[in-house]
Amino acid sequence: MRTVPIERRPNKVAAAEFASPPPIDRRDRSFGAFLKSLPDVLVARDFLRVVSAIASAAKSRKAVVAMLGGHIVKTGLAPLLIDLMKRRVITHLAMNGSAAIHDYEIARFGATSEDVARGLVDGTFGMAEETGRGMNQAFTIGMKSGWGMGEALARALKEVPLSNGDLSVMLAAYRLGIPCTVHAALGAEIIHQHPATNGAAIGDTSHRDFRRLAASLPALHDGGVVLNLGSAVIMPEVFLKALTIARNLNDGKPTNFTTCDLDMQRHYRPRVNVVQRPTQFSGKGYEITGHHEIMVPLLTWGVVEALET
């Protein structure tokens, strides 16, 4: 048996990287102090690096693309995303169809997220008249007017009485002049069950939004950030295709940007299509697992703290 002096052994953790408890004398219990108290280890380290990357991108006017799944909206996180848009941190908001539905219902009616199991028994699941008709009519008008799906929905929301218009990420993005794109999956969303559904309008407006997303990605080059918040399939797949279009048209750029997949559990497509493949030869990808209603507020507060210090 051969032994070696401990000073020659590489170590993954050092005492200096340990967490700090809240100070007893209440000198500083701010959110900034909390961030500094985190252990410089594993995902806590990754989280701080993602926060730093977003703040650096915002300061240097690089793109920060936030991609949303429906759960992000229906867990009450819209005010945080709207705040980041107002601060000009988020430069492009992209979402799947379910996120748009939840956002539309919250804005118009003040509630969303029905009991699926209960409605499935008698065939009433997803059959809300106002949601289906209002959104599908918006798509038809959008197709005729040359708008993307996100813009069509925001314009439609402007024209009707709203219960909580200040909570709509689509409407906020439109008012702030920030691209907001919706990426539909035919047959996967409740509004496709409605008699007013027009497949051509869905395809036309959503495809226009796909092109708009691709057009936003070159601004990621050398310091931008892509956040995938709660979309397990649609947004990772859409992002990968939009990225290859951007690189095809821009001599292989954008490169050297940061990606982060943040979800309640780890999935294959976000890991491969967001975290690994886009940053394979440059940049850095992170995978952070946690409940949205806790992690997104932490991320938002961390970014604001970094911007103000």
N, C-alpha and C positions, 0 to 999 in steps of 0.2 A: 504494500500500500504506500502511495506517495501522497504527501500533503504539500500544500503551498501556503505561503504567508497570506493572511487575509487582505493585506494592502494590495496584493497583486490580483485579487479576485474582482472581476467586474460585477457591479451591483446595479440592480434596476431601481432601487428606492434608497433615498438618503433622508436623514432626519430633517434636513432643511426643507424638504418637500411636504412635510406633514401639515395637516389642517390646523387652524387656530380656533379656539373657542371664543365666544363673545366676551369682550372685556367686562370685568365685574364692575368697574367704576363708571361705566356708561360713557367713556370718552368718545368713542366712535362706533356706533352701531348702524351706520349708513349702509346703503346697498353696495356702495363702492368698497366699504370695509368687508362686507360679506364676500364679495368676489375675491378680494385679496386673501381671505381666510381659507379659500378652497385648497385642498391638497393639490400639488403640482404633479398629479399622477393620473394616468389612463384617461377616462372620458372627461374628468374635470379639467384636465389639461387641454383636451380636444375642444371642449366647450369654450374655454377662454380664447383659444386660437381662432375659432369660428367668429366669436364676438369681435376680436381684433381685426379679422379679415373684413368683416362687414363695415366696421367703423372706418377702416383704411380706405375701402372702396368708396364709401360715401364722401370722405374728405378729398379724395383724388378724382371725384366725378366719374368713377367707373360704374358699370352696370351692376345692379343687384336685382336678380330675377327671382321672384318668390312664386313657387308653384304650389297650388293648394289642392288638397282633397276635401271632400264634403265635411268630414269630421272637424276640420279646423273652424269652419264657419258655425256649425251647430253647437260647438262647445263654448261659444261666446267670445271668440278671440278677434272678431272684426275690429273693435276699437283700437287694438294694438297695431294691427296692420295699417289701419287708416292713419294712425299717428306716425308710423314709419314712412308712409307716403307723404304726409304733410311736411315731414323733416327732410324730404327728398333723399331718403335712404333707399327705399324700394323704387326702382326705375321701370319695372315691368311686372305686372301681376297676371299670372296665368293660372287657370283652374280647370278642373274637370267639370262635367255637366252637373253632378250632384252638388258641388259647391255653389254653382250659379243658382240652382233651384233653392237651396237653403237661404242664400243671400236675398233672392227675390222675395221669398215668403216672409222673411224677417222684416224686410223693408216695407212691404205692402200690408201685411197682416199682423206682424208682431209676434209670430210663433211659427214653428216648423218642426220637423222630425216626428212623423206619425207613428202609430203602433202598427208595424208591418204585419206581425203575426195575427193580430186581431182583424185587420182589414182583408187579409188574404183569405180568411174563412168564407166571406160572402162576396168576394170579388170587388171590394171597394178600395183596396189598397192602391194608392197612387191615382185615384180618380177625382181629385179635387178640381172642380170646374174652373175656378178663377185662375189657378196656377197654370193649368194646361193651356187654357185658351189665351191668357195674357202673354205667356212666353212664346207660344207658337205664332201668334199674330205678330209679335215683335220680330221673329225670324223672317216672316214673309215680307214685312215692311223693310227689314234690313237687306234682304236679297234684292228687292227692287231699287233700293237706295244706294247699294254698293257699300254697306257697312259690314263690319265683322259682328260676330255674335255678341261679344261683350259690349260693344258700342250700341248695338241695337237694343239690348236689354236696358242699358243705362238710359238711353233716350226714352224708352217706354216707361221707365219708372218716373221720369221727370213729368210725364203727362197724366199721372193718376194720383189720387189721394194716397198718402203714405202714412202708415202707422209709426214707422221708425226709419225714416229715410236717412237719418244721420248714421245709421249702423250698416249701411250698404257699402261694401268694398267696391262693388262695380260702379255705383254712383259717385263715390268719393274719387275713384281713379279718373272717371270721366271729367269731373269738375276740376281736377288738378292737372289735367292734360297728360296723365300717365297711361300708357297702353295697358289695357285690360283685355285679355283674350280668354275665350272659353273653347274648350276642346271636347266636343261631344262624342259619345259612343252610341251609335244607333241601336235602339232596343234595350239599352242598359239604364235608361232614365225614365222616371214616371211620366214625364210630359210626352213621351213618344206613344203612350197609350191613348192619348186624347183624340177625339174625332177631328180636331183642327190641325193635327200634325201634318206638316208638309216636309217630306223627306228631302226634297230638292232645296228648300230654304235652309234646313238644318245643315245639309252638306255644303251649300254655298257659303253661308256665314261662318261656319266653323273652319272651313278650308281657308277662307280669307284670314281668319285669326291665326291659323297655322303659319301662314306666310308672314304675318306681322311678328309673330314670335321669332321666326328665323331672322327677320330683319333687325331684331333687337340684340341678338347674340354677339355680333362683332364687337360691341362695346364692352364685352367681358374681357377682352385681351389685356394681358399684363395687369391683373389685379382685381378683376370683377369677382362676383360671388353668385352661385346658384343655390337656392334653398329649395329642397323638396319637402314640403310639410304635409305629411299624411296621405300622399297618393301612392298606392302600392303598384299600380299598373299603368294607368292612362298617361299621367304626366311624365314618368320616366321614359315611356316609349315615344311619346311625342317629342320630348326634349332631344332624344338621341337623333331622331330624323331631322329636326330643325337645326341641330348642331352640325350635322354633316352637310346640309345645304349652305350654312354660313361658311364653313371651311372650304367647300367646293368653290364658292364665289370669291373667297378672300385669301387665296394662296395658303390654305391650311390654317388660317387664323379663324377664331380666337384660340389662343393657348395660354398657359400659365395663369389659370384662375382657380378659385377655390369652390368646391362643391360640398354640400352637406345634406344628408338624408336624415330627417328627424321624424320618427314614427313610434308608435306604441310597441311594435314588434319588428323584427328584421325580416325583410323580404328579398327575394332573389333579384327582381328587376331593378328596384332602386339601388341596391348594392352594386350591380354590374353596370347599369345604364347611367347612373348619376355619380356614384362614388368612384368607381374603378376606371371604366373605359374612357371617359372624357379627360381624365387627369393622368392617363397611363404614362405619358412621356413628359409631361410638365404639369405644374400645379399640384394641388393636394386635395384629396377627398376625405370626408369624415362621415362616420356613421354614429349617430347618437340615438339611443333608445330611451323613450320615456313618454309619459302621458302628455298629450298636447296642451291640456289645460294648465299644466305646471311648467313644461319646458318652454313653450312659446312666450309666456310672460317673463320667465327668467332671461330668455334670449333678448327680448325687446328691452327690458330694463338694463341689461348688460350693455347693449349697443348704445343706448342713450347715455349711460354713464361714461362709456368710452369716448363718445363724441364731445362730452362736456368737460373732460379732464385733459 
